[in-house]
């Protein structure tokens, strides 16, 4: 299915107009919204089969981590996402909602930060929760033109109101709260290229200076660049990252790994070899798998850990950055540290580099939930959601269940909940990648049952509707 370039250009220009018309409107910070409406976006980088990526991107990107956390003390799941104001007046609202597992209801979502004049989900938020139950929303910025922010809830376990704590340059926030120690925050800076940094704080208020994590170049390169996806297991924080040859993000390749157990004071490989940061050597011991010589791009999707605490990455690879059949089906795979070496095993295929799902591990059962069924809009980002399972540590995978069926719009960016509990085990948004559309939001349980979050709410709480 070919997308119409003219339609994309028209919708993109209309989106810009909407954003510009909102700049003089009063801020909606700390106001409730009337339902769960995800942001729709088009990047504006078109080729024969449409935009590089587009559609419902409320739970974008893979590099905003985490988006949802279960709080056992109050039996609620708190989740952030990129929302919007309505069908036409579409600009970004950094939102937070909560699901009450006892009452089986969701609250009206709260606007943490109103991104007036911006419709770009690169500015979506991520979430952390401290020892006292305060919710921390890290609002992403973009380059140096739009700053990032850290917000803290006014009360523990409450989404009723938030206070701004910091304003700084940061993109793709990945906060980790280590109980009794504080925050380790991994993020990106745009300095002409994408650079990886981290910072720490005992309380979320006072932060260390930013410290660079990677800066890889070949002798012939003028620039570097990286993207990362991180995970946490107790005191251990790990990151998988790729490399952008000479800073070219469309040629992102290779897979690398670092870990720390002391709040970033020291970084090591999976086998404990200490590594000085920033990492500068493309062939450093942090290399997990080499793709550059094969002409393959690498897109890291998620991180998890096996029963022994060994790290696992879920990633996708393919020969080029443009969508469409020219670059073929993309390969989903896992990289798993088995205690002595890295293993890489295929999972399945799908039709777009920006298809995104999550990896779950419970005992001997590993599960991937991702939009790997390439309908209803083929060659666009997302698709129908499928559950894949492995019982041999990722060596072989079976298609266990198709979770969504006969959908009007592609589903994408299925995001797991930290310490997730059924039924709110993961959540995502839908959207038509070929044209401006509404973006509805959903959550699912570990068995593959799906509920739709209420698009419009007339009361303070509502029961989500099961999708048959």
N, C-alpha and C positions, 0 to 999 in steps of 0.2 A: 504494500500500500504506500503510494507516494503522498507526502504532505504537500499542500499548496503553499508555495513560498509567499505568494501575495497575501494570503490570509494571515500568515504569521507576521509579515511586516505590518499589516494593518493593525492587528491586535497588539503588537509590540508598541506601535506609536500611540494607540489608544491608552495602553497601560501607562505610558509616560505622562500623557495628558492628565489622567486621573491622579497620578502622584503629585504633579505640580499643583493641581487645584486644591490639594489638602493642606498645603504648607501653612496657610494662615488660620486653620481651624484650631480650636483649643485642644490641649492635650487630654487624652483619655486615661492617663496613668491612674492606677488604683480604682478604675471603674469596672463594673461588671459588664460583660457582653451578654447578648441575648441568645447565645448558642455556640456550637462548635463549628466554625467555618474556617477551613484551611486556606492558605494563600495559594493562588495560582500564579505561575511565573513562566516566562520564556527568556532564555539567555540572549537570544538574538544572533547566534552564530549558526547560520543556515547552510545546509548542503541539500543534495537531491532528496534525501529522506527526512527533511525537517531539521529542527534545531538540534544542536549538540545535546541539550537536555531541556525539558519543559514539562509542564503539567502541574499536578497537585503536589506541592513541595512543603507542606506544613511540618513534616518531620525530617526534612533535609537539614544538614548533610550528614553523611556517615562520619564526618569529622566533628560534629557536635555531639559530645558524649559526657554523661548520659542525658537522656531526655525524661526518664521516669524512674521513680524510686518508691518502693513499698516501705511504709513505716509501720512496723508491727505494734508499736505502743498504742497507736490510734486505729489500727486495722484499716489504713487508707493507702491508696496509691496516688502519689502526686506526679503530675506530668506537665511538661512545657511543650510549646509548639509555636509555629508561625501562623497566626490567625489573620483574619482580614475583616473589613467592616461590612461587606455586603457583596451583592452580585455585580455592581457597577463601580461603586466608589471603593476600588480595591487598592489599599495600601497596607503595609505590614504592621501588625500588632503583635508584640511579644507576649504570649499568653501563658497562664498557668491554670490548670484545672485539678480536681481531685475526685477520686472514685471511692465511695464508702463501701467496703466489702460486706459489712453487716447489713446495711440498708439496701445494698445493690442499686445505689443511686449516684449520679454525678452532680456536682455543684455547678452553678453558673461559673464560667471561667472569668478570671480577673486579668485585666490588662496590666502587666508589670511595666512595660515601656512602649509608648506610642512612637513608632518610627515614621512620624509625619513626613510625607514627601518621598518615602522610600518604599518600593514594592519588591525588594530583592531579598529572598530567603537566605542568602549568605549571612544576613543579620539575625537569623533565628537564635533563640536562647538555648542554653543547656542548664543543668540542675545539679545541685549538691544539697546535702542535709548534714548538719553538724550534730555533735553529741547531745545538745539540748533540744533538738528538734526544729531549730530554725532552718528555714528553706532559703537557699542561696540561688539566685537566678543570675547566670552569667550571660549578658547580652552581647552578642558578637558585633564587632564593627567590621569595616571593610576598608582595607588600605589605610592611608592616613587621613582620608577625607571624612570618614565616619568613625567616631570613637566607639570603643566598647565600654560596657558598664558592668559593675557588680551591684546587685541588689540583695537585701536581706529582708525576710518577712518581719513584720512588726511584732508578731507573736509566734511562738513555736507551733508547728503543725497547723498553720493557718495561712490561707491564701487571701485573706481579706485586705491586706495592705502591705506595701513594701517601701523600704527606704533605700535611696541610693548611697552606696558606700564608696565606690571609686569611679573614676572616668579615666580611660587609658587606651593605648593602641593595642588592640588584640582582635584576632579573627579565629574562628573555629575553637572556641573554649572547650577544654576537657578537664574540668575540676575533679579531683579525687580528695575525699575527706578521710584521713587516717585517724581513727579514734584515739584520743589522748595526745595526738601530735599536731593535728591541724591540717591545712590544705597543701596539696601539691597540685599545681595547675599547669597543664601543658597546653600550649596554644601556638598560633602562627602570627608572624609579622610579615607585612608586605613591604619590601624594600627594593622594589623593582622585580624581585623574585619572591618565592614563598620560603620563608625561613622558620625553622622550628625553635621554640623557646620554652622555658619553664620558669616558674617562680614558686615560692612557698610562703606560708603565713601560719602563725599559731592560732590566729583568731579571725581571719578574714578581713581584718581592718588594716593591719600593718603587714606590708609585703616586702620581700627581698627584691633586689635588683633583678631584672630579667637576665637569664643566662641562656646562651645559645646551645642547642643540642646537636645539630648537624649542619655541615657546610661542605658538602662533597663536590669536588671538581676533578676533572682530568687535566693534564698539563695544557691541553689545547682549549680548555673552557675558560670563558671570561666570567660566567655566572654559575651558580648552583641553584638548588631548589628541591623542596621535599613536601610531601603530605604524610600525615601520620594518623593512625587510629590506635587508641590505647585501651588498656583494661586494668583492673585492680583485683587483687586477692589478698585481703588483710592488709599487711604493711607493704606488700609487693605491688609496685606499679610497673607495667610493661608497655612498650610502644613498638608497633610495627610501622615501618615507613618505607616509601619508595624514593626514587631519585629522578630529578628532571634534568636530563643532559643539557648542559649549557643554559639552564634555566627554562627550557622549553616544556611547559606543562602538558602539551599535547603529545609528548614523547615519554611521559612518566613510565618508569620501568624499574626492574629489580625489586627485591623484597629484603628488608633489613630488620634487625631486632635489637632492642636494648631493654634492660630492666634495672630497677633500683629498689632497695629495701630500707633505705635510710633517708627518705625524703629528698632524694636527688643529690646527696653529698657525694656518692659514688655511683657509677653506672657500670654494668657488666653485661657480657654475653650470657646466653642461656646456661652455659656450663661454668659460669662464675669468673671468667677472665675479665679483669678490670679494664675499662676503656676510657681514655681521656675524651672529654667533650669540649668543644664540638668535634664530632667525627668528620674527618676531612677526606679520607681515602675511600674511593669508590669500591675498592677491593678489600675493605677492612674486614676484620673477623666478625663484624656484625652482620655480614651478608648471609641471608637465609637461602635465597635462590636467585640465580642469575637469569635474567630475561633479555638483557640488552642485545646480546649477540644474535638472538632469535628474532629481533625486531618486534618484540611483544610489549604492549602496555600492561601495567598492573594497577588495579584499583582495589585497595584494601577496604573491606566492608565491616568486619566485626572481629572482636577478640574474646576468647574465653579460656578456660583452664580445665584440664582433665582431673581425674580423681586424685592424682598425686600432686596437683598444683602446677603441672607443666603447661606452658602456654600453647594456644592454638590460634591461628589466624584464619579467617574466612576471606577469600579474595577472588577477584575475577580478572581474567587476562584475555587479551585479544590483539590483533595486529594493527589497529589504528584507532584514531579518536572519533572519526565521523560515523554516524549511525547508518544503517542500511546493510543490504546483503553483500556489498563489496568486501566488507571486513568479516563477513561470516558470523556464525554463532559464537558467542563469547563463552569461555570456559570458567565455570565456578570450581574452586578447589579449596582444600585446607592445607595449611602448613602446621605440622605438629612436632614439637620437641619431645622425643621419646625417652629422654634422660641421657642419651649419648649422641644423638644425631637428629637432624631435621628430616622429617618425612613429608612428602607432598602427594596428595591423592585427589583425583577429580571427584566432583559431586554430581554436577549436571551442566547443562548449557542454557543460555537464554540469549535474547537478541539485541541487548543494549548495554553499553558500558556502565550506564547509570541506573541499571536495575540494582536494587539494594535490599538485603534482608539481614537476618540476625541468626547467630549460632547459639544453641542452648545445649548444656551438658548436665545430665542427671544420671549418676552412676555410670553404667555401661552404655546408656542410650544417649547418643548425640543427635541433635535435631537442627535442621536448617529450615527456616520459614522465609520464603522469598518469592518474588513475582516471576517465576520461571516458566509459566504458561504464557505464550506470546500473543495473547488476545486480551481485550478486544481491539486495541490499536497496535498492530504489528509494527516493529521497527521504531516505536516510540518508547520512552522511558516507562518502565513498569509493565504490568500485565495482570493476569489472574494469579492469586497467591496459592502456593503449593508447599506442603510439608514433606520434607525429606528426612529419612532416619538412617542411622548407622549403629550397629551393635558391636563393631570390631575396631573401635577407635579411629573411625573415619576412613578405613581402607576401602570399604564398599558402601554404597548408598542405595536405598530403595525409595521410590516415590510412594509415600505412605498415604497421602490424602491431598486432594485438591480442595482448598479451603473456601475460595470464592468461585462463583459460577455465573455465567450470563450477565456479567457486569456491564453497565453502560460506559464506564470510564476505567482506565488503567489504575491499578493499585500500585503504590510504590513506597519505598523507605519504611519497611517493617522494622520497628525498633523495640528491642527487648527492655523489660523493666528490671532494674537492679533489685535482686532478691524478690523477683516477681512471684506473685501468688495468683492462682486462678480466682475469678475468670479474667482479670486484667493482667495478662501475662506478656503481651506485646501490643503495640498500637501503630496506626499508620493513617495515611490519607489517600484519597483517589483524585483523579483529574484527567481530563482529555489532553494528551500532549500535542494534539493537532489543532486545537482551537481553545479560546478562552471558555472556561466552564466553571460551574460550581465545584468545590472540593469538599466532599464529605469525609468524616473521620470515623474510624472503627477501632475496636480492640478485640482480641481473641484469647482463648484459653489454650492450655497445653494439648488438649484433644482436638483443637481445630474448630471449635464453635466460635461464631463471630457475632458481635453486637455492633450496632451503629450508634455513635454518639449523637445526641439530639442536635440537629442543625439549627432549630429554633426552640427557645425555651420561654415559657410564660410565667414560670414559677422559679423559686430559688434552687430547687433540685428537680431531677427527672430520672426516670428509669430508662436506661438505654434499651433499644428494641433489638431483639435477636433477629439476625438475618438468616432466613431459611434457604 
